[in-house]
Amino acid sequence: MKNLQFSFDGPGVNSWQNYLYAQDTIVIEDERIFIQTNFSDWLSERFKLTGAQLQLAADLGSAAQDYFASQIAEAISLRTPIVLEREEAEEGIGNSKTGSVTQVFIPVDGSSMIYGRRLIIKFYYS
């Protein structure tokens, strides 16, 4: 998947994921290892990021980067849908930035017995 970049928004993450899951297991495992061993490089290589977005990724710190990486890598192993939610920074105000990763379990086809898993990654400015 070298030199393949996607937009850093919901549709871009969905496109990346669809492309990745269509690959063979070796490519998927290579991507998973790349995410876990060098999250910052993976993020900047895989997605088209602005300077501010790159800075936010760096500012997360190693503990948060490790957490995000482990959650994404696990989701890939399980072929879990990954959803990105983010809002744009607003000009002229002191935007404090937050990020989180949440796993949710949603009933499949209205069933009360079968639940699907989804990983939601959020980046917000407040």
C-alpha positions, 0 to 999 in steps of 0.5 A: 500500500506504499504511496497510497493516501486517503483523505482524513475524513469519514469517507477517506477512512472508509475508503482506506478500510475498504481498500485494505480489507480487499487485500490479502492477509499479508498486506493487512498484517503488514499494515497492522504492524506498521500502525503498531510500530510507527503510528505517526509515520503510518498516519502521515503516509496513509492520510493527507494531513495538514500541518495542524493535523500533523502537529495534533498527532505529534501533540497526542504524546506517545501514550495516546499514540500507542493506545490509538495504534493498538485499538486500530490494529485490533480492529483491523485484526477483527475486520471491525468497521472503523469510523472517524468523527472530527470537527474542523478547528475554528479560526480566532479562538483557542481551540483545545483539542481532544481525541478518543477511541470508543468501541460500541456494540450495535444490534445487527438487523434489529436483533436483540441477540446479535451485536456488531462491533464498531470502533469510533475515533473522535477528534474534537476542538473545543 
